[in-house]
């Protein structure tokens, strides 16, 4: 157990050193801010923003699993999710990336999830409004794995904040999720050809994109390559795009 924890902390330290090195090379990566988005609920929603100068868009990232990053005041997390591993890469494309934390357990595919609850969707809506007003530009929502349930629940709701979005992305989509064809926002679907998680078949992502109404801007991208270590439904896998984050 001690060795496992030591290895984990070593990886986290290596990631921190890498981010620090990138800070020396690019001012964009240095704009790293923990922002607690005000909420009408009992506590704010913590986010971690990587901001780049002259940005053209902002992407709000919703992780899978229980949805909890447990971000510290310094923006640290023990999560090894795909979005955490690649958070600093968005800046090179002129995009502000924002990791969105959840203050409570959102469940999972086995236990059932709370992605469609009023409490969760209220926080999602508040984060969208906050960053739309703060950035004054294009805002997208991007869900991976169980995070696609957040995107689907939002798009299925009648929340007016949907109108503040410029588009949405789903990746490694959870089977059974759907988005009404009445939602005509530009849509992107991403999936790994060799995704081995039984709950996230390629067909789940294809089903959402194929159900878009005529004239909707849409695209499906199937990726290959990378590595798989351990559970095919966890982050260190084809499902989590391990090794092909670029």
N, C-alpha and C positions, 0 to 999 in steps of 0.2 A: 504493500500500500504506500509506504514511504517513497519507494523508488518511483512508483507511478506518479505520485504527486510531484516529486522532484523533476521528473521528465516533463510534466505539464508546465510547471513553473519555468523550466528552461526554455520551452517553446514560447511561452508568453513573453519572456525576457528577450528572446531572439526577435520576436515580432516587434517589440517596443524599440529595440535597437535599430531594426530595419526602418521603422517609421521615423525614428530620429535622424537616420542617415538621409532619408528622402527629404526631410525637412531642410537639411543643409543644401540639398540640390534644388529644391522647389519650394517657393514661398507658399504655393497653393496648399501643400500638404500640412503646413504649419497652422493653417486656420482651422483648428480642431477645437470645437466648443461643445461642452455639455450644456444643454438648454432644457430647463424644466418648463414644459408647456403648461400654462395655467388650465385648470379644469374646474368645471362646476361640481365635480365629484369630490371625494374626500381628500385626494392628493393629486399633485400634478403628474403629467406624463413625461417621463425622462426621455430625452433624445440626445444623440451624439451626432453632431454635424461636422462634416469635412467640407469646408467651403473653399472654392477656388475663385480668383479674380476673373472678371469678365465672363461669368458663367452664363449659360444660355438656358438652363433648366435645373430643376431640383427633383430628385427622386427620393421618395419615402420608402424605406426598406422594412418589410415585415418578415421576420424569421419564422421558421417552422417550429415543430415541437410544442413546448408549452408557452412559447412566445416571450420567455423571460431572458433578457440579457444580464439583468442585475448590474447595470452600469454603476460604477462608483462615482464619487464626486470628481475624480480625475479622469473619468472616461474609460476606465479599465473594465474588462469582462473576461471571464474564463471560457466563454462560449467560443467554439471553433467553427461556428456556422460559416457557410459559404460567403455570406455578406460581410462577416467580420474579417475573413481572410482577404477579401478583395476591396475593402472599403476605401483604401487610398488610391485605387486605380481609376476611379471616376473622374478625378481632377484633370487627368490628361485629355479627357474628352470634353472639357468645359462644362461639367455637370457637378452640381452640389449634391453630395450623398448624405442622407440622414438615416441613421439607425433608430428605429422606434422601439422602445422598451415597453413592457407591460408590467404594471405593479402587482398583478396577480396572475396565478397559474391559469392559462387558457385551455388546459387539457391537451389531449392528443387523439390520434386516430383510434387507439385502443380504448381509452377511457371515455371518449366522447369529448367534443370541444365546445368552447364558449365564444367562438368567434362571431356568432350571430346574436350575441346578447346585447341589450341596450347599453350596458356599462362599457363594453369593449368598443362598440360602434360609435358611442358618444366621444370616446377618447380619440378614435381614428378621425372623426369629423373635426374635432378641435385642433388636431395636429395639422390637418389639411388646411384649415382656415388660417392658422397661425403662420405657416410657412408661405402660403399664398400671399398673405398681407405683408409678411416680412421681406420676401424676395421680389414680389410684384412681377412674377413671370410664370413660365410654364412649370406645372407641378404634375408629376406622375406618381402612381402607387405601384409598387413591385412586391409581389408575394411569392415566396418559395416554399414548396411542400405544404405544410399546414398554413403557411402564410397566404396561400392561394385561397384558403377558406375565408380569410379576412377580406381579400379583394372581392370574392364572389358575394359574400354577405353584404358588403358595402354597396355593390352594384345592384343587388337585389332589393335593397332597402329604398325608401323614398327620400332619403336625406338630401337636402339641397346642395350639400357640399360636393356632390358628384359633379355639379355644374362648374366647380372651381378647377376641375382636373383637365389636363390636356391629353391624358391617355393612361393606359394601365398595362402591366406586364405580369404574366403568370409563368412560373417555371417549376418543373417537377410537380405538376398539378395533382392534387388529391382526387382520386376517383369519385365520381358522383357530383362534383361541383359543377355549377352552371351559372351563366350570366345571361339575363334576358336579351333577346335580340333587339329590343328597343334601345339598348345602350349602344350608341353609335360612335363612342369615343375610339380613336385609334387604339388597336390592340396588338400586342406582341406575345407570342407563346414560345417558350424555350424548353427543351427537354433533351436529356441524354439518351442516345439510341440504345444504350445498354443499361439503362436504369433497371435495377433488379428488385426494387421495392414493390411488393405485391399491391400496396395501396396507391402507388403512383405510376400507373402504366402510361406509356406514350400516348395512348388513345385518349386519356383524360385531358391532356393539353390540346390535342387535335380537335376534340369534341367542342371545346369552348370556342376555338377560332373558327371552326367550320360552321358554327351556328350564328355567326355574325350576319346581319342583314346586308343585302346588296348595297354596294357603294361604301361600306365601312372600310377604312384603311386597316389592313391586318396582315400579319405575317407569322409563319411558324418556322422556327429554326431548330433543327435537330443536330446536336453536337456529338462528337465521338472523341475517343482518346482519354488520357488521364489515368487515374489509378483507383483502386478500391481496397480499403482496409477495414475488415470487420463487417459490421452490420450494414447491409445494402440500403437500409432506410435512414442511416445516420449521415452526418456531414462528411465523414471520411470515406466517400464512396463515389461511384459514377452519379448517383442521385444528387450528391452534393457538389458535382463538377470538380472533384479533387484533382488538382494538377493542370486544369485547363481554365483557371480563373480569367486569364487574359482574354 
